[in-house]
Amino acid sequence: QCYSYVFDQSQSQGSITLKIIPAVVYLRALFDYTPFDDKATPCQEAGLPFKRGDILQVVSQEDTTWWQAKKVGDCNLRAALIPSTQFQESLRRSFRLKKDRQSAPGEAHTPDANHTDFLIYEEVTQYLPRPSERPRLIVLIGRSAVGFDDIEETALVFLGLFAIKVTLIHNGTVFFLFFCRFIEYGEYKDNLYGTSLESINRVLDQNKVCLVDVQPEFSPPEMNQSAERMEECYGHWVDYVLVREDPVSALAELQVVLERVQMEPQWVPVSWVRS
């Protein structure tokens, strides 16, 4: 929206009208979009194709259905059309209702726990820590079966990283979790283990790079389904995917990624910065 302000001038006739144009908004796309596959677009040639994870510079949100945007890093300076959040949510709800109605009579329908949560866009901003700020927290996600442990141990030795040690909680003190603000915990041989927020802050306060490893373990029947669910819900927060071919090349690639993370600006959700 634009707002007009009129100022009276005592020394001359007429008035001056100033229009305040909304600031440019940056969004991370959380779904793939191909205009030529979208029958709802008013002009397929004017649509902007993008992939999940692309950063979009939205230059106009005046239309409630179709916004004008450009892809960050694209050499094409001309803005194109993308579906607005409201319009895309409406389409997905309509598609879900149509799909539910077409289910076979008597067919068991298991509702999705997050059926009302549509991942469309996420507002982001560029963040670059100042020299006086604490180093960034690094989170590695991987399974030991693909050599994750080897990569982590080598990184700790040769890259000078500092891993978080899990904290042991004995039986009978489960309520201790609520007071220590644990970010995760699990049970092993009748004991509870976890990682506390305090231990992470302690490392960061020493101006050290803190490395937290996450190793999801799934049983074979649920492995593919759980992995796909994690990718769908949290994949947009993953900055880099490292494919391990051999330890030497994997370590070199990891070193480059970690240096970039510490030195280059990063697109993060605006809520992370504002909070």
PEFENJO-V777945 format. One record per pair of residues at least 12 apart in sequence whose C-alpha atoms are under 10 Angstrom apart, sorted by the first residue. I is the first residue (numbers start at 0). GAP is how many residues later the second one is. D is the distance in whole Angstrom. If there is no record, write none. Layout:
<<I | GAP | D> <I | GAP | D>>
This chain:
<<0 | 18 | 10> <0 | 19 | 8> <0 | 20 | 7> <0 | 21 | 7> <0 | 59 | 9> <0 | 60 | 8> <0 | 61 | 6> <0 | 62 | 10> <1 | 16 | 9> <1 | 17 | 6> <1 | 18 | 6> <1 | 19 | 6> <1 | 20 | 7> <1 | 60 | 9> <2 | 14 | 10> <2 | 15 | 8> <2 | 16 | 5> <2 | 17 | 6> <2 | 18 | 8> <2 | 19 | 9> <3 | 12 | 10> <3 | 13 | 6> <3 | 14 | 6> <3 | 15 | 5> <3 | 16 | 7> <3 | 17 | 10> <4 | 12 | 5> <4 | 13 | 6> <4 | 14 | 7> <4 | 15 | 9> <5 | 12 | 7> <5 | 13 | 10> <20 | 38 | 10> <20 | 39 | 9> <21 | 37 | 9> <21 | 38 | 8> <21 | 39 | 9> <21 | 40 | 10> <22 | 35 | 9> <22 | 36 | 8> <22 | 37 | 9> <23 | 33 | 7> <23 | 34 | 6> <23 | 35 | 5> <23 | 36 | 8> <23 | 37 | 9> <23 | 45 | 10> <24 | 31 | 8> <24 | 32 | 6> <24 | 33 | 5> <24 | 34 | 7> <24 | 35 | 9> <24 | 36 | 9> <24 | 44 | 9> <24 | 98 | 7> <24 | 99 | 8> <24 | 100 | 9> <25 | 29 | 7> <25 | 30 | 6> <25 | 31 | 5> <25 | 32 | 6> <25 | 33 | 9> <25 | 43 | 9> <25 | 44 | 10> <25 | 45 | 9> <25 | 46 | 9> <25 | 95 | 10> <25 | 96 | 8> <25 | 97 | 6> <25 | 98 | 6> <25 | 99 | 7> <25 | 100 | 9> <25 | 241 | 9> <25 | 243 | 10> <25 | 244 | 10> <26 | 26 | 9> <26 | 27 | 8> <26 | 28 | 6> <26 | 29 | 5> <26 | 30 | 7> <26 | 31 | 7> <26 | 42 | 10> <26 | 44 | 10> <26 | 45 | 10> <26 | 93 | 10> <26 | 94 | 6> <26 | 95 | 5> <26 | 96 | 4> <26 | 97 | 6> <26 | 98 | 8> <26 | 240 | 9> <26 | 241 | 10> <26 | 242 | 9> <26 | 243 | 10> <27 | 23 | 10> <27 | 24 | 8> <27 | 25 | 6> <27 | 26 | 6> <27 | 27 | 5> <27 | 28 | 6> <27 | 29 | 9> <27 | 43 | 10> <27 | 92 | 9> <27 | 93 | 6> <27 | 94 | 5> <27 | 95 | 6> <27 | 96 | 6> <27 | 97 | 9> <27 | 208 | 8> <27 | 239 | 8> <27 | 240 | 9> <27 | 241 | 9> <28 | 21 | 8> <28 | 22 | 7> <28 | 23 | 5> <28 | 24 | 5> <28 | 25 | 5> <28 | 26 | 6> <28 | 27 | 7> <28 | 90 | 9> <28 | 91 | 6> <28 | 92 | 5> <28 | 93 | 7> <28 | 94 | 9> <28 | 207 | 9> <29 | 20 | 10> <29 | 21 | 8> <29 | 22 | 5> <29 | 23 | 6> <29 | 24 | 8> <29 | 25 | 10> <29 | 88 | 9> <29 | 89 | 6> <29 | 90 | 5> <29 | 91 | 5> <29 | 92 | 7> <29 | 202 | 9> <29 | 203 | 10> <29 | 204 | 10> <29 | 205 | 9> <29 | 206 | 7> <30 | 19 | 8> <30 | 20 | 6> <30 | 21 | 5> <30 | 22 | 8> <30 | 23 | 9> <30 | 87 | 10> <30 | 88 | 7> <30 | 89 | 6> <30 | 90 | 8> <30 | 201 | 9> <30 | 205 | 9> <31 | 17 | 8> <31 | 18 | 6> <31 | 19 | 4> <31 | 20 | 5> <31 | 21 | 9> <31 | 22 | 9> <31 | 88 | 9> <32 | 14 | 9> <32 | 15 | 8> <32 | 16 | 5> <32 | 17 | 5> <32 | 18 | 6> <32 | 19 | 8> <32 | 49 | 8> <32 | 50 | 9> <33 | 13 | 8> <33 | 14 | 8> <33 | 15 | 5> <33 | 16 | 7> <33 | 17 | 9> <33 | 48 | 10> <34 | 12 | 5> <34 | 13 | 7> <34 | 14 | 6> <34 | 15 | 9> <34 | 46 | 9> <34 | 47 | 8> <34 | 48 | 10> <35 | 12 | 10> <35 | 13 | 9> <37 | 45 | 10> <39 | 43 | 9> <39 | 47 | 10> <39 | 51 | 9> <40 | 24 | 10> <40 | 25 | 8> <40 | 40 | 9> <40 | 41 | 9> <40 | 42 | 8> <41 | 24 | 9> <41 | 39 | 9> <42 | 38 | 9> <43 | 37 | 9> <44 | 35 | 9> <44 | 36 | 9> <45 | 22 | 10> <45 | 33 | 9> <45 | 34 | 6> <45 | 35 | 6> <45 | 36 | 9> <46 | 19 | 9> <46 | 20 | 10> <46 | 21 | 9> <46 | 22 | 9> <46 | 32 | 9> <46 | 33 | 5> <46 | 34 | 5> <46 | 35 | 6> <46 | 36 | 9> <47 | 20 | 9> <47 | 21 | 8> <47 | 22 | 8> <47 | 23 | 8> <47 | 31 | 8> <47 | 32 | 5> <47 | 33 | 6> <47 | 34 | 6> <47 | 35 | 9> <48 | 21 | 10> <48 | 22 | 9> <48 | 31 | 9> <48 | 32 | 9> <48 | 33 | 8> <49 | 20 | 10> <49 | 21 | 8> <49 | 32 | 9> <51 | 68 | 9> <51 | 69 | 9> <51 | 183 | 9> <51 | 184 | 8> <52 | 68 | 9> <52 | 69 | 10> <52 | 182 | 9> <52 | 183 | 6> <52 | 184 | 9> <52 | 185 | 9> <52 | 186 | 9> <53 | 17 | 7> <53 | 18 | 8> <53 | 19 | 10> <53 | 182 | 10> <54 | 14 | 10> <54 | 15 | 9> <54 | 16 | 6> <54 | 17 | 6> <54 | 18 | 9> <54 | 66 | 10> <54 | 67 | 9> <54 | 68 | 9> <54 | 69 | 8> <54 | 70 | 10> <54 | 212 | 8> <55 | 12 | 10> <55 | 13 | 6> <55 | 14 | 6> <55 | 15 | 5> <55 | 16 | 6> <55 | 17 | 9> <55 | 18 | 10> <55 | 26 | 10> <55 | 65 | 9> <55 | 66 | 10> <55 | 67 | 9> <55 | 68 | 10> <56 | 12 | 5> <56 | 13 | 5> <56 | 14 | 6> <56 | 15 | 6> <56 | 16 | 10> <56 | 22 | 9> <57 | 12 | 7> <57 | 13 | 9> <57 | 14 | 10> <57 | 21 | 8> <57 | 22 | 9> <57 | 23 | 10> <57 | 24 | 9> <58 | 20 | 8> <58 | 21 | 10> <59 | 19 | 9> <59 | 21 | 10> <60 | 23 | 8> <62 | 20 | 10> <62 | 21 | 8> <63 | 19 | 9> <63 | 20 | 7> <63 | 21 | 9> <63 | 22 | 7> <63 | 23 | 8> <64 | 16 | 10> <64 | 17 | 9> <64 | 18 | 6> <64 | 19 | 5> <64 | 20 | 8> <64 | 21 | 7> <64 | 22 | 5> <64 | 23 | 8> <65 | 14 | 9> <65 | 15 | 6> <65 | 16 | 6> <65 | 17 | 5> <65 | 18 | 5> <65 | 19 | 9> <65 | 20 | 10> <65 | 21 | 8> <65 | 22 | 10> <66 | 12 | 9> <66 | 13 | 8> <66 | 14 | 6> <66 | 15 | 5> <66 | 16 | 6> <66 | 17 | 6> <66 | 18 | 9> <67 | 12 | 5> <67 | 13 | 5> <67 | 14 | 6> <67 | 15 | 9> <67 | 16 | 9> <68 | 12 | 6> <68 | 13 | 7> <68 | 14 | 10> <69 | 12 | 9> <82 | 37 | 10> <83 | 36 | 9> <83 | 37 | 9> <84 | 33 | 9> <84 | 34 | 9> <84 | 35 | 6> <84 | 36 | 7> <84 | 37 | 10> <85 | 34 | 9> <87 | 30 | 9> <87 | 31 | 10> <87 | 32 | 7> <87 | 33 | 10> <88 | 27 | 9> <88 | 28 | 9> <88 | 29 | 7> <88 | 30 | 9> <88 | 31 | 8> <89 | 28 | 10> <91 | 24 | 10> <91 | 26 | 8> <92 | 22 | 9> <92 | 23 | 8> <92 | 25 | 9> <95 | 19 | 9> <113 | 119 | 10> <116 | 116 | 10> <117 | 115 | 10> <118 | 113 | 9> <118 | 114 | 8> <118 | 117 | 10> <121 | 114 | 9> <121 | 146 | 9> <121 | 147 | 7> <121 | 148 | 9> <121 | 149 | 10> <122 | 144 | 10> <122 | 145 | 8> <122 | 146 | 6> <122 | 147 | 6> <122 | 148 | 8> <123 | 142 | 10> <123 | 143 | 6> <123 | 144 | 5> <123 | 145 | 4> <123 | 146 | 5> <123 | 147 | 8> <123 | 148 | 9> <123 | 149 | 9> <124 | 140 | 10> <124 | 141 | 8> <124 | 142 | 5> <124 | 143 | 6> <124 | 144 | 6> <124 | 145 | 6> <124 | 146 | 9> <124 | 147 | 9> <124 | 148 | 8> <125 | 138 | 10> <125 | 139 | 6> <125 | 140 | 5> <125 | 141 | 5> <125 | 142 | 6> <125 | 143 | 9> <125 | 144 | 9> <125 | 147 | 9> <126 | 137 | 9> <126 | 138 | 5> <126 | 139 | 5> <126 | 140 | 6> <126 | 141 | 7> <126 | 142 | 9> <126 | 143 | 9> <126 | 145 | 10> <126 | 146 | 8> <127 | 133 | 9> <127 | 134 | 8> <127 | 135 | 8> <127 | 136 | 7> <127 | 137 | 5> <127 | 138 | 7> <127 | 139 | 9> <127 | 140 | 10> <128 | 133 | 8> <128 | 134 | 8> <128 | 135 | 9> <128 | 136 | 8> <128 | 137 | 9> <129 | 133 | 10> <131 | 75 | 9> <132 | 71 | 9> <132 | 72 | 9> <132 | 74 | 8> <133 | 67 | 9> <133 | 69 | 10> <133 | 70 | 6> <133 | 71 | 7> <133 | 72 | 8> <133 | 73 | 6> <133 | 74 | 8> <133 | 75 | 8> <134 | 68 | 10> <134 | 69 | 6> <134 | 70 | 9> <134 | 71 | 9> <134 | 72 | 6> <134 | 73 | 6> <134 | 74 | 6> <134 | 75 | 8> <134 | 126 | 10> <134 | 127 | 7> <135 | 68 | 8> <135 | 71 | 10> <135 | 72 | 9> <135 | 73 | 7> <135 | 74 | 7> <135 | 75 | 9> <135 | 122 | 10> <135 | 125 | 8> <135 | 126 | 7> <136 | 63 | 8> <136 | 64 | 10> <136 | 66 | 10> <136 | 67 | 8> <136 | 71 | 9> <136 | 72 | 7> <136 | 73 | 5> <136 | 74 | 6> <136 | 75 | 8> <136 | 124 | 10> <136 | 125 | 10> <137 | 23 | 9> <137 | 24 | 10> <137 | 25 | 10> <137 | 71 | 7> <137 | 72 | 6> <137 | 73 | 5> <137 | 74 | 6> <137 | 75 | 8> <137 | 120 | 8> <137 | 123 | 9> <137 | 124 | 10> <138 | 24 | 10> <138 | 71 | 8> <138 | 72 | 6> <138 | 73 | 5> <138 | 74 | 6> <138 | 75 | 7> <138 | 99 | 9> <139 | 12 | 8> <139 | 71 | 7> <139 | 72 | 6> <139 | 73 | 5> <139 | 74 | 6> <139 | 75 | 8> <139 | 98 | 10> <139 | 100 | 10> <139 | 101 | 10> <139 | 102 | 10> <140 | 71 | 9> <140 | 72 | 6> <140 | 73 | 5> <140 | 74 | 6> <140 | 75 | 8> <140 | 97 | 9> <140 | 100 | 9> <140 | 101 | 10> <141 | 71 | 8> <141 | 72 | 6> <141 | 73 | 5> <141 | 74 | 7> <141 | 75 | 9> <141 | 99 | 10> <141 | 100 | 10> <142 | 70 | 10> <142 | 71 | 8> <142 | 72 | 5> <142 | 73 | 6> <142 | 74 | 7> <142 | 75 | 10> <143 | 71 | 7> <143 | 72 | 9> <143 | 73 | 9> <144 | 70 | 10> <144 | 72 | 10> <145 | 97 | 9> <145 | 98 | 8> <145 | 99 | 10> <146 | 97 | 8> <146 | 98 | 10> <146 | 99 | 9> <146 | 100 | 8> <147 | 65 | 9> <147 | 66 | 10> <147 | 67 | 8> <147 | 96 | 9> <147 | 99 | 10> <148 | 64 | 9> <148 | 66 | 9> <149 | 97 | 7> <149 | 101 | 10> <150 | 93 | 9> <150 | 95 | 10> <150 | 96 | 7> <150 | 97 | 9> <150 | 99 | 7> <150 | 100 | 7> <150 | 103 | 9> <151 | 59 | 9> <151 | 60 | 10> <151 | 61 | 8> <151 | 99 | 9> <151 | 102 | 10> <153 | 93 | 9> <153 | 94 | 9> <153 | 97 | 7> <154 | 56 | 10> <154 | 95 | 10> <154 | 96 | 7> <154 | 97 | 9> <154 | 99 | 8> <154 | 100 | 8> <155 | 55 | 9> <157 | 93 | 9> <157 | 97 | 9> <158 | 50 | 10> <158 | 92 | 9> <158 | 93 | 10> <158 | 95 | 9> <158 | 96 | 7> <158 | 99 | 9> <159 | 48 | 9> <159 | 49 | 8> <160 | 47 | 7> <160 | 48 | 6> <160 | 49 | 7> <160 | 50 | 7> <161 | 41 | 8> <161 | 42 | 10> <161 | 46 | 7> <161 | 47 | 6> <161 | 48 | 5> <161 | 49 | 6> <161 | 50 | 9> <162 | 37 | 9> <162 | 40 | 9> <162 | 45 | 10> <162 | 46 | 8> <162 | 47 | 6> <162 | 48 | 5> <162 | 49 | 6> <162 | 50 | 8> <163 | 31 | 8> <163 | 32 | 9> <163 | 35 | 7> <163 | 36 | 7> <163 | 38 | 10> <163 | 39 | 8> <163 | 46 | 7> <163 | 47 | 6> <163 | 48 | 6> <163 | 49 | 8> <164 | 29 | 9> <164 | 30 | 7> <164 | 31 | 9> <164 | 34 | 8> <164 | 35 | 9> <164 | 46 | 10> <164 | 47 | 9> <164 | 48 | 10> <165 | 18 | 10> <165 | 19 | 9> <165 | 27 | 6> <165 | 28 | 5> <165 | 29 | 5> <165 | 30 | 8> <165 | 33 | 9> <165 | 46 | 10> <166 | 15 | 9> <166 | 18 | 9> <166 | 25 | 9> <166 | 26 | 6> <166 | 27 | 5> <166 | 28 | 6> <166 | 29 | 7> <166 | 32 | 9> <167 | 17 | 10> <167 | 19 | 10> <167 | 23 | 7> <167 | 24 | 6> <167 | 25 | 5> <167 | 26 | 7> <167 | 27 | 9> <168 | 16 | 9> <168 | 17 | 10> <168 | 18 | 9> <168 | 22 | 7> <168 | 23 | 5> <168 | 24 | 6> <168 | 25 | 8> <169 | 20 | 8> <169 | 21 | 6> <169 | 22 | 6> <169 | 23 | 8> <170 | 16 | 10> <170 | 19 | 7> <170 | 20 | 6> <170 | 21 | 7> <171 | 19 | 9> <171 | 20 | 10> <172 | 18 | 10> <172 | 19 | 9> <173 | 17 | 10> <173 | 18 | 8> <176 | 15 | 10> <176 | 16 | 10> <176 | 17 | 9> <176 | 18 | 10> <176 | 19 | 9> <179 | 15 | 10> <179 | 16 | 6> <179 | 17 | 8> <179 | 18 | 7> <179 | 19 | 10> <180 | 13 | 10> <180 | 14 | 9> <180 | 15 | 6> <180 | 16 | 6> <180 | 17 | 8> <181 | 12 | 6> <181 | 13 | 6> <181 | 14 | 4> <181 | 15 | 6> <181 | 16 | 8> <181 | 17 | 9> <182 | 12 | 6> <182 | 13 | 6> <182 | 14 | 6> <182 | 15 | 10> <182 | 17 | 10> <183 | 12 | 7> <183 | 13 | 9> <183 | 30 | 10> <194 | 17 | 9> <199 | 12 | 8> <208 | 49 | 10> <208 | 53 | 9> <236 | 30 | 10> <236 | 31 | 9> <236 | 32 | 9> <238 | 18 | 9> <238 | 22 | 9> <238 | 27 | 9> <238 | 28 | 9> <239 | 14 | 10> <239 | 17 | 8> <240 | 13 | 10> <241 | 12 | 7> <241 | 15 | 9>>
